[in-house]
Amino acid sequence: MAEYKLLKTEGRAKRAEFHTVHGTIQTPVFMNVGTIGAIKGAVSTMDLHEIGTQVELSNTYHLHVRPGDKVVKQLGGLHKFMVWDKPILTDSGGFQVFSLAKLRKIKEEGVHFQSHIDGHKIFMGPEESMQIQSNLASTIAMAFDECPSSVADRDYVQKSVERTTRWLARCKTEMARLNSLPDTINKNQLLFGINQGAIYEDIRIEHAKEIAKMDLDGYAVGGLAVGETHEEMYRILDAVVPYLPQNKPTYLMGVGTPANIIEGVDRGVDFFDCVYPSRNGRHSHVYTNHGKMNMFNAKYELDTRPIEEDCQCPACRHYSRAYIRHLLKAKEMLGMRLCVLHNLYFYNHMMEEIREALDEGRFAEYKKMRLEGFLRGE
């Protein structure tokens, strides 16, 4: 069902189309993060259409805990539940193995968790993760993996990566079984595998070679942006991306800043996601072509300009910096919502510009102009 069509390259940068059962994704693409089936900051799926969102990302673990993946299945799947008709990617719950380190125990069969909400015991292994994601009926399901810390010792990382490879084989088998069942909502659900290996280039490369043999629908680079420097992240991408299949989408998980994304595109990445635009927006920080602004700053008290001149987001088309600052100072939810909408529009629009630059063979020039702008500040 899925078809990845490479349209153009510039250096390692790729411009492509990814055809799925829920529509075609133009890449490079930024996926807007809606952890529990909603973008934090009072952003609706109608808003997502307006700000140019192509893919929404939701969290397997969080939706399993609340409202429950079986409840979502009974309600017709996540697309119907959220009222969203474009692609959805669900992560596997594997990142929670990392982020809930104090609440989990890892074994070969899977991971025993305590719920972060009420402490009840949860078990999730490759099969359970695939079953939950099948119930959610997302477009793209991520394989269940362990994300080792970037500072973990080499021996631990090696063993963790070997287990992640074994888990991936189990995910693939279970996904094929689930897609063949008569009551499965999305029988064309796709599976992306995840490359791990912390900051050890040789472990990363070996793992990339192993998982490339499995002929999956796409490949992610996980376990970055979890404490290592930007330079270390770029070094790992330089090393590992060439070993992932060129004819499949490459996804850099949880990254990042606008500059990180441009650097990732330059290294051959197609898919990105990050909580930064929504999280920073909720805390008054907004992205512009000239760096980040803090809307709490007193200098905006009488500023009648929009957040960014010529921006076509819902906030900039109608409201001034002074008004948005007032809303934030007064703790009015609308202020937070407008900042989140601006940031998500900024990210989505930047990806449009990147695709256009690649189409026209001027990505190197675009990258230089954008990175210099971010450094200049307002």
Residue pairs with C-beta under 8 A, 6 or more apart in sequence:
1 19
1 20
1 21
1 188
1 190
2 18
2 19
2 20
2 188
2 190
2 217
3 18
3 19
4 16
4 17
4 18
4 19
4 218
4 247
4 248
4 249
5 16
5 17
5 18
5 19
6 14
6 15
6 16
6 246
6 247
7 15
7 16
7 17
7 359
8 14
8 15
8 358
8 359
8 361
9 15
10 358
10 361
10 363
10 364
11 266
11 363
11 364
12 241
12 242
12 266
12 267
12 268
13 28
13 265
13 266
13 267
13 268
13 358
13 363
14 27
14 28
14 246
14 250
14 268
14 270
14 358
15 27
15 28
15 355
15 358
15 359
16 27
16 249
16 270
17 24
17 25
17 26
17 27
18 24
18 25
18 27
18 218
18 249
18 270
20 87
20 139
20 140
20 188
20 190
21 139
21 186
21 188
22 79
22 85
22 86
22 87
22 88
22 139
23 85
23 86
23 87
25 54
25 55
25 87
26 54
26 355
27 249
27 270
27 271
27 355
28 261
28 265
28 269
28 270
28 271
28 272
28 351
28 354
28 355
28 358
29 54
29 55
29 270
29 271
29 272
29 351
30 261
30 272
30 273
30 274
30 347
30 348
30 350
30 351
31 54
31 55
31 56
31 57
31 89
31 271
31 272
31 273
32 39
32 48
32 53
32 55
32 56
32 57
32 273
32 277
32 278
32 344
32 347
32 348
33 39
33 57
33 273
33 274
33 275
33 278
34 40
34 56
34 57
34 58
34 82
35 58
35 59
35 62
35 275
36 58
36 59
36 62
36 63
36 66
37 58
37 63
37 72
37 78
37 81
37 82
38 82
39 47
39 48
39 56
39 278
39 340
39 344
40 278
40 279
40 282
40 340
41 278
41 281
41 282
41 336
41 337
41 339
41 340
41 341
42 333
42 336
42 337
42 340
43 278
43 337
43 340
43 341
43 344
45 56
45 82
45 83
45 84
47 314
47 341
48 56
48 84
48 344
50 314
51 313
51 314
51 341
51 344
51 345
51 348
52 345
52 348
52 349
52 352
53 86
53 344
53 348
54 86
54 87
54 348
55 86
55 87
55 88
55 89
55 139
55 271
56 82
56 84
56 86
56 87
56 88
56 89
57 88
57 89
57 90
57 91
57 273
58 78
58 82
58 88
58 89
58 90
58 91
58 136
58 138
59 90
59 91
59 93
60 69
60 90
60 91
60 92
60 93
60 129
60 132
60 133
60 136
60 142
61 93
61 95
61 96
61 113
61 124
63 69
63 72
63 78
63 90
63 132
63 136
64 93
64 122
64 124
64 132
65 115
65 116
65 117
65 122
66 117
69 131
69 132
69 133
69 135
69 136
70 135
72 78
72 81
72 135
72 136
72 137
73 135
73 136
73 137
73 185
75 81
76 185
77 135
77 136
77 137
77 185
77 186
78 84
78 88
78 90
78 136
78 137
78 138
79 85
79 88
79 137
82 88
87 139
87 140
88 136
88 138
88 139
88 140
89 138
89 139
89 140
89 141
89 142
89 192
89 271
89 273
90 133
90 136
90 138
90 140
90 141
90 142
91 142
91 253
92 129
92 133
92 141
92 142
92 143
92 144
92 145
92 171
92 194
93 124
93 129
93 132
93 144
94 129
94 142
94 143
94 144
94 145
94 146
94 147
94 194
94 222
95 147
95 222
95 253
95 254
96 104
96 113
97 104
97 106
97 111
97 145
97 146
97 147
98 146
98 147
98 148
98 149
98 223
98 226
100 113
100 114
100 116
103 113
103 114
103 115
103 116
104 111
104 112
104 113
104 114
105 111
105 112
106 146
108 163
108 166
109 125
110 123
110 124
110 125
110 126
110 127
110 128
110 144
111 123
111 124
111 125
111 146
112 121
112 122
112 123
113 121
113 122
113 123
113 124
114 120
114 121
114 122
115 121
115 122
124 132
124 144
125 144
125 167
125 170
126 143
126 144
126 167
126 168
126 170
126 171
126 174
127 170
127 171
127 174
128 144
129 141
129 143
129 144
129 171
130 141
130 144
130 171
130 174
130 175
130 178
131 174
131 178
133 141
133 142
133 189
134 141
134 175
134 178
134 179
134 184
134 185
134 186
134 189
135 185
137 184
137 185
137 186
137 189
138 186
138 189
139 186
139 189
139 190
140 189
140 190
140 191
140 192
140 217
140 218
141 175
141 189
141 190
141 191
141 192
142 191
142 192
142 194
142 220
143 167
143 168
143 171
143 172
143 191
143 192
143 193
143 194
143 216
144 167
144 171
145 164
145 167
145 168
145 194
145 196
145 222
146 160
146 163
146 164
146 167
146 196
147 196
147 222
147 223
147 226
148 156
148 157
148 160
148 161
148 196
148 198
148 223
149 198
149 226
149 227
150 198
150 199
150 223
150 224
150 226
150 227
150 228
150 232
151 198
151 227
152 160
152 198
154 200
154 203
157 196
157 197
157 198
157 200
157 203
158 200
158 203
160 196
161 196
161 197
161 203
161 207
164 194
164 196
164 207
165 207
165 210
165 211
168 193
168 194
168 211
168 214
169 214
171 191
171 193
172 191
172 214
172 216
175 189
175 191
178 184
178 189
179 187
179 188
179 189
180 187
181 187
190 217
190 218
191 216
191 217
192 216
192 217
192 218
192 219
192 220
192 249
192 251
193 211
193 214
193 216
193 218
193 219
193 220
194 211
194 219
194 220
194 221
194 222
194 253
195 204
195 207
195 208
195 211
195 219
195 220
195 221
195 222
195 240
195 244
196 204
196 207
196 222
196 223
197 203
197 204
197 206
197 207
197 223
197 236
197 240
198 223
199 228
199 232
199 235
199 236
201 235
201 236
201 239
201 240
204 236
204 239
204 240
205 239
205 240
205 243
208 219
208 240
208 243
208 244
209 243
211 219
212 219
212 243
212 244
212 245
216 248
217 248
217 249
218 248
218 249
218 250
218 251
218 271
219 244
219 245
219 248
219 249
219 250
219 251
220 250
220 251
220 252
220 253
220 271
221 236
221 237
221 240
221 241
221 244
221 250
221 251
221 252
221 253
221 269
222 253
222 254
223 253
224 233
224 236
224 237
224 252
224 253
224 254
224 255
225 233
225 253
225 254
225 255
225 256
225 260
225 274
226 254
228 236
230 260
230 263
233 255
233 260
234 263
234 267
237 252
237 263
237 264
237 267
237 268
237 269
238 267
241 250
241 267
241 268
241 269
242 268
244 250
246 268
249 270
249 271
250 268
250 269
250 270
250 271
251 269
251 270
251 271
251 272
252 264
252 269
252 271
252 272
253 273
254 273
254 274
254 275
255 261
255 264
255 272
255 273
255 274
256 264
256 272
256 274
256 276
257 274
257 276
258 287
258 346
258 347
258 350
258 370
258 374
259 370
259 371
259 374
261 272
261 347
261 350
261 351
261 354
262 354
262 367
262 370
262 371
264 272
265 354
265 358
265 363
265 367
266 363
266 367
276 343
277 287
277 340
277 343
277 344
277 346
277 347
278 340
278 343
278 344
280 286
280 287
280 292
280 339
280 343
281 336
281 339
281 340
281 341
281 342
281 343
281 344
282 336
282 339
282 340
284 294
284 295
284 296
284 328
284 335
284 339
285 292
285 293
285 294
285 295
285 339
286 292
286 293
286 295
286 307
286 339
286 342
286 343
286 346
287 342
287 343
287 346
287 347
288 307
288 308
288 311
288 346
288 378
289 308
289 370
289 373
289 374
290 373
290 374
290 376
290 377
290 378
291 373
291 374
291 375
291 376
291 377
291 378
293 307
293 378
295 307
295 321
295 324
295 325
295 328
295 335
295 339
296 325
296 328
296 329
297 325
300 321
300 322
300 324
300 325
301 322
301 325
302 322
303 320
303 321
303 322
303 325
304 320
304 321
304 322
305 320
305 321
306 315
306 316
306 317
306 319
306 320
306 321
307 313
307 315
307 316
307 321
307 324
307 342
308 316
308 342
308 346
311 317
311 342
311 345
311 346
311 349
312 345
312 349
313 341
313 342
313 345
313 346
313 349
314 338
314 341
314 342
314 345
315 324
315 338
315 339
315 341
315 342
316 342
319 338
324 335
324 338
324 339
325 335
326 335
327 334
327 335
327 336
327 338
328 335
328 336
328 339
350 370
353 366
354 363
354 366
357 363
357 365
357 366
